[in-house]
Amino acid sequence: MINLLRAEAARLLSRRFAAVALLIVLLGIGAWQIQVYFELSPPGAAELAQAQSSFDESHQDWVDHHLEYEKECVDGGQPANECTIPEPTLNDYLYQGTFREVATSSVTLTSYVVALAVFMIAGSYIGAEYSSGSIANWLSFVPRRRAVYAAKLITVVLFAAAVAFVFQALTVGFALSVASSYDQPTDGLDKVADLAARGLLLPVLLGVLGACIGFLARHTAAAIGFLLGYLVLWFVRNGPLAEVAWAQRLTPWVPEANLAALLNNGHTYAIPVVTVTPEGKSFDEIEKHLSLAHGAVYWAVLIVVVVLATGLVFRRRDVS
């Protein structure tokens, strides 16, 4: 089995598509680190001057009119405590992201980008073997289909975990180095590390799913086509159907919401509620929550079913 894994790893790593995809991911995530650098850097002279100008204008308006604004608010029927207008400060006009905020958004982006890339690499890796006919040749040397199937999936899992670890380490390391260089507190490092650790799951899960689609569809472009088709459905549900209650009630049963629950230790979503009154329609939202456990069970069941079904098809279907 070890020799089979080595052979499968060599076949995967020799694919040009994998190298190109990882290079694109590296460039994209690398470009995002420019934004990370600017968000963690202290404001420059021009930003300080602009902030000071905006603050002076706002503070003068507050001095001249805040009592008038508060009285108008109270006369309008609002509670007095809700009408109090706090005095503006210079910090209100300066923005410097905290390490936890910036690193969290960067790790989240890295998790999804790497997962999508691994999904396409895995699907292409399996699909190309069918398209080129090399799978039939490979099975003539190693006729044990169960072992070949297991070796390919294990190779994908190890590849996905290794790639995800490298990118997450680089992402967290860069944010940490920038924050440290400016003596910015790195509070929340443990939470960011936990997020990055959970982020390793996304490429592994999507890598296995992409490989299984490659086995079932037997074509290089199958995984990419599947991904694009699903993105269209995602756009429709979160775009035109965003205010439709039945579409949002599907959230606990769609893959991306449970993936978000896995990554973020839970996922909150909203179901729109429309109430018809004599004055017209009023819109409200009911917040719902998906737990980490829900996301873990959902994806565990999904992967087990897909892997078993794909393995059964691979064992019984002609590969030529």
C-alpha positions in Angstrom: 0.0 0.0 0.0 2.9 2.4 0.8 4.3 1.9 -2.7 0.9 2.5 -4.2 0.5 5.7 -2.2 3.9 6.9 -3.4 3.0 6.2 -7.0 -0.3 8.0 -6.6 1.4 11.0 -5.0 3.8 11.2 -7.9 1.0 11.1 -10.4 -0.9 13.9 -8.6 2.1 16.1 -8.1 3.2 15.7 -11.8 0.0 17.2 -13.1 0.5 20.6 -14.6 -3.0 21.7 -13.6 -2.1 21.2 -9.9 1.0 23.3 -10.2 -0.8 26.1 -12.1 -3.8 26.1 -9.7 -1.5 26.3 -6.6 0.5 29.1 -8.2 -2.7 31.1 -8.8 -3.8 30.5 -5.2 -0.4 31.6 -4.0 -0.5 34.8 -6.0 -4.1 35.5 -5.0 -3.5 35.0 -1.3 -0.2 36.8 -1.5 -1.9 39.8 -3.0 -4.4 39.8 -0.2 -1.6 40.1 2.3 -1.0 43.6 1.0 -4.4 44.5 2.3 -3.5 42.7 5.6 -0.4 44.8 5.8 -2.2 48.1 5.3 -5.0 47.2 7.8 -2.5 46.3 10.5 -0.2 49.3 9.8 -0.6 52.5 11.9 -2.1 55.4 9.9 0.3 57.6 8.0 0.6 61.4 8.0 -2.0 61.9 5.2 -4.5 59.7 6.9 -4.0 61.5 10.2 -4.5 64.9 8.5 -7.7 63.7 6.9 -9.0 62.2 10.1 -8.1 65.4 12.0 -10.0 67.5 9.5 -13.1 65.3 9.6 -13.0 65.2 13.4 -12.7 68.9 13.8 -15.7 69.5 11.5 -17.8 66.8 13.2 -16.8 67.9 16.7 -17.7 71.6 16.0 -21.1 70.4 14.7 -21.6 68.4 17.9 -20.7 71.4 20.1 -23.1 73.7 18.2 -26.1 71.4 17.6 -26.1 68.2 19.7 -28.5 69.5 22.2 -30.9 70.6 19.4 -30.6 67.1 17.8 -31.3 65.3 21.0 -34.4 67.5 21.7 -35.8 66.8 18.3 -35.2 63.1 18.9 -37.0 63.1 22.2 -39.9 65.3 20.8 -40.2 62.6 18.1 -41.2 60.1 20.7 -37.9 58.3 21.2 -36.6 57.4 24.7 -34.1 59.9 26.1 -31.4 57.3 26.5 -31.6 56.5 22.8 -31.4 60.1 21.8 -28.1 60.9 23.5 -25.4 61.8 21.0 -21.9 61.0 22.3 -19.1 63.4 21.8 -17.0 62.4 18.8 -13.3 61.5 19.3 -10.4 61.5 16.9 -10.3 57.6 17.1 -13.7 57.6 15.4 -12.1 58.7 12.2 -9.0 56.6 12.4 -9.1 52.9 11.4 -6.4 50.4 12.3 -7.6 46.8 12.3 -6.9 44.6 15.3 -4.8 41.4 14.8 -7.8 39.2 15.6 -10.1 40.9 13.1 -7.6 41.1 10.3 -6.2 37.6 10.8 -9.7 36.1 11.1 -10.8 37.5 7.8 -7.5 36.5 6.1 -7.7 32.9 7.5 -11.3 32.6 6.4 -10.5 33.7 2.9 -7.5 31.3 2.7 -9.7 28.4 3.9 -12.3 28.9 1.1 -9.8 29.7 -1.7 -7.6 26.7 -0.9 -10.6 24.4 -0.6 -12.0 25.4 -4.0 -8.6 25.0 -5.6 -8.1 21.5 -4.1 -11.6 20.5 -5.2 -10.7 21.3 -8.8 -7.3 19.7 -8.6 -8.7 16.5 -7.2 -11.5 16.4 -9.8 -9.0 17.0 -12.5 -6.5 14.5 -11.2 -9.1 11.7 -11.3 -11.0 12.8 -14.4 -7.8 13.1 -16.5 -7.0 9.5 -15.9 -10.3 8.5 -17.4 -9.9 11.0 -20.3 -6.4 9.8 -21.2 -7.2 6.2 -20.6 -4.4 5.8 -18.1 -6.7 4.4 -15.4 -7.2 1.3 -17.5 -3.5 0.9 -18.0 -2.9 1.5 -14.2 -5.4 -1.2 -13.3 -3.6 -3.7 -15.5 -0.5 -3.3 -13.3 -2.5 -3.1 -10.0 -5.8 -4.9 -10.6 -7.0 -4.5 -7.0 -9.6 -1.8 -7.5 -10.4 -1.4 -3.9 -6.7 -0.7 -3.1 -6.4 1.7 -6.0 -9.5 3.6 -5.0 -8.4 3.9 -1.4 -4.9 5.0 -2.4 -6.2 7.8 -4.6 -8.5 9.1 -1.9 -5.8 8.9 0.7 -3.4 10.8 -1.6 -6.0 13.5 -2.1 -6.6 13.8 1.7 -2.9 14.0 2.4 -2.3 16.5 -0.4 -5.2 18.7 0.7 -4.1 18.7 4.3 -0.5 19.5 3.5 -1.4 22.3 1.1 -4.0 23.8 3.6 -1.4 23.6 6.4 1.2 25.5 4.4 -1.1 28.2 3.3 -2.7 28.7 6.7 0.7 28.8 8.4 1.8 31.5 5.9 -1.4 33.5 6.4 -1.3 33.5 10.2 2.5 34.0 10.3 2.3 37.0 8.0 -0.4 38.7 10.1 1.5 37.9 13.3 4.8 39.3 12.0 3.1 42.6 10.8 1.3 43.1 14.1 4.5 42.3 16.1 6.6 44.7 14.0 4.2 47.6 14.9 4.0 46.4 18.6 0.3 45.8 18.1 -1.3 43.4 20.7 -1.8 39.9 19.3 -4.8 39.2 21.5 -6.9 36.4 20.1 -4.0 34.4 18.7 -5.5 31.2 20.2 -8.8 31.9 18.5 -7.1 32.5 15.2 -5.1 29.3 15.5 -8.3 27.4 16.2 -9.9 28.9 13.2 -6.9 28.0 11.0 -7.0 24.4 12.4 -10.7 24.0 11.5 -9.8 25.6 8.1 -7.7 22.5 7.3 -11.0 20.5 7.1 -12.4 22.4 4.2 -9.8 21.5 1.6 -9.9 17.9 2.8 -13.6 17.6 2.5 -13.9 19.3 -0.8 -10.9 17.4 -2.1 -12.6 14.1 -1.4 -15.8 15.4 -2.9 -14.0 16.6 -6.1 -12.2 13.3 -6.5 -15.5 11.4 -6.2 -17.1 13.6 -8.8 -14.1 12.8 -11.0 -14.6 9.1 -10.5 -18.4 9.3 -11.3 -18.3 11.8 -14.2 -15.0 10.4 -15.7 -14.0 13.7 -17.2 -11.4 16.4 -16.4 -13.9 19.3 -16.6 -16.6 17.5 -14.6 -15.5 19.0 -11.2 -15.2 22.5 -12.6 -18.6 22.2 -14.3 -20.2 20.9 -11.1 -18.6 23.7 -9.1 -19.8 26.4 -11.5 -23.3 24.9 -11.6 -23.5 24.9 -7.8 -22.2 28.5 -7.6 -25.1 29.5 -9.9 -27.6 27.8 -7.5 -25.9 29.5 -4.5 -26.1 32.9 -6.2 -29.8 32.4 -7.0 -30.6 31.4 -3.4 -28.6 34.2 -1.8 -29.5 36.8 -4.5 -33.0 36.8 -6.1 -34.3 34.4 -3.4 -32.6 36.1 -0.4 -36.0 37.5 0.8 -38.0 34.4 0.1 -38.6 32.4 3.3 -38.8 28.9 1.9 -35.4 29.4 0.2 -33.7 30.5 3.4 -35.3 27.6 5.4 -33.2 25.3 3.2 -30.0 26.7 4.8 -29.5 23.9 7.4 -29.4 21.4 4.5 -27.1 23.1 2.0 -23.4 22.2 2.0 -22.0 25.8 2.2 -23.9 26.7 5.3 -22.7 23.6 7.1 -19.2 24.2 5.8 -19.4 27.7 7.4 -20.6 26.1 10.6 -17.6 23.9 10.6 -15.1 26.7 9.9 -16.6 29.4 12.2 -17.7 27.1 15.1 -21.3 27.8 14.2 -23.2 29.7 11.5 -26.0 32.3 12.0 -28.5 32.9 9.2 -31.9 34.8 8.9 -35.3 33.7 7.7 -37.3 36.7 6.4 -40.8 37.1 7.8 -43.4 39.2 6.0 -46.4 40.5 8.0 -49.4 42.1 6.3 -51.0 44.9 8.3 -53.7 47.5 7.4 -50.8 49.9 6.8 -49.1 47.6 4.4 -46.3 45.0 4.6 -43.7 44.9 7.3 -40.5 42.9 7.0 -38.7 41.2 9.8 -36.1 38.5 10.2 -35.8 35.5 12.5 -32.3 34.5 13.3 -31.4 30.9 13.3 -28.1 29.2 14.3 -26.3 26.1 12.9 -23.9 24.5 15.4 -20.5 23.1 14.8 -21.9 19.7 15.6 -24.6 20.1 13.0 -22.0 21.0 10.4 -19.7 18.1 11.4 -22.5 15.5 11.3 -23.8 16.8 8.0 -20.5 16.6 6.2 -19.5 13.3 7.8 -22.7 11.7 6.5 -22.3 13.4 3.1 -18.7 12.3 2.6 -19.4 8.7 3.8 -22.3 8.3 1.5 -20.5 9.8 -1.5 -17.3 7.8 -0.9 -19.2 4.5 -0.4 -21.4 5.1 -3.5 -18.4 6.1 -5.6 -16.4 3.1 -4.5 -19.2 0.8 -5.4 -19.5 2.3 -8.9 -15.7 2.2 -9.4 -15.5 -1.5 -8.5 -18.4 -2.5 -10.8 -18.1 -0.2 -13.8 -15.9 -0.6 -16.9 -13.2 2.0 -16.8 -12.4 1.9 -20.6 
